[in-house]
Amino acid sequence: MISLVIPKLPFIEKEKTLDYYQKLGFKLVADHGDYLITKYQDLEIHFFRFETLQTEKSDFMIYLRIDNDIEKFYQDIQNQGVEIHPNGKLETKPWGMIEFALIDPNGTLLSFGQEN
């Protein structure tokens, strides 16, 4: 039976990617050169090297569910210098979720949401 889904996202520059995700609270748990594994509590995100990726044309995206206090998480990452997507400010969506969005250094859209 399937028990876990782990996203695999591209990276262009390893250090830039690790720095960005560490600002979001992820910790590096394995570095295999062209393949990285990070964790945030029980969540894992894996990264693979994709040096020819064109960030402005990237279609990679993931949705990360927040259990509680999305407002605090939103403020904390801004305090870390993480830029919020221009169209992704924190707001309640018509489908009842409180959401905001970021774009990582590799062009991946990260949407965060909490049930309202």
N, C-alpha and C positions, 0 to 999 in steps of 0.2 A: 504494500500500500504506500502511496505517496504521503510523506509526512512533513515535507518542508520544501519550499521553493527558494532558491538562492539566485538572485540576479547576477549576471555577468556583464559588466560594463566595460567599454573601451577606455584606454588612457593613451595620451600622446606623450606627456612628460610625467614620469613617475613621481618626482618630488613635488611638483605642483599639484598633482592629484591627491597625494597623501596629505599634504598640508591642508588642502581644501576640506577633505573628509574628516580630518582630525578636528577642524573647527566645528564640524557638525557633531562631534562626539565619538567618531569611529576610531578604533585602535587597530594598528597593523598587527596581525598575528602570524603572517607568513609572507615572505618575499622570495619569489622564485625567479627574479629577474624580469621576465616578460609576463609574469602572472603574480598577482597580489591577492591576499585575503585579508579583509578587514571585518571587525565586529563592533556592533553597538548592542550591548546587552546580549540578547539571544539572536539578534539579526546579523546575518552575514551578507556582505557584498563582495564579490570577486571582481577583479579587474584583469583585462588582457591588453597587451600592447597593440596599438593600432596607429602607427606613426603617420600613415597617409590619410587618416580621418580628417575630413574638412568639417570643422565645428559648426559652421553656419549651415551645413547641409545634413547634420546628424539627425536621425530619426529615433535615437535611443531615448527611452523615458521609463521611469518607474514611479509608482505611487507608494508612499510610505504612510502608514496609518499611525496616528498619535493617540495614545490611550487617554491622556488627560493633560490639561494645561498647555494647549498649543500656543496660547498667547505668550507664556513664559519662554517656551522653546524658540518662538519667533523672535522675541526680544534678545534672548541669549545669543543666538547666532548673528544677529545684527551687531551686537556688542563685540563679537569676534571679527567683525569686518566683512562678513559674508553679505554680498549684494543680493537683494531680492529682485526677482524677475520684474521688469517694468510693468507687465500685465498680471503679475502674480501677488499683489499685496494681499494681506490677510483679510478675508471677508467670508461671510456666510453665503453659500451658494444656493441657488434655487432648489437643489436636490437635498438640502438640509445638512450639508457638511460645512465645517469651518475649514478653509483651505488657504494655502499660499504656495508659491512656486519659486524655484531657483533654477539656474542653468549652471552646471559645473564647468570647469575649465575645458572639458572635452566636448561640450555642446549637448550633454545629456540633460533633459528636463527632469527635475526632481519635484514632484508634487507631494505636499504633506497635507493630511486631512484628519480631522477629528469629528466624530459625530456631535451634532449640536444638541 
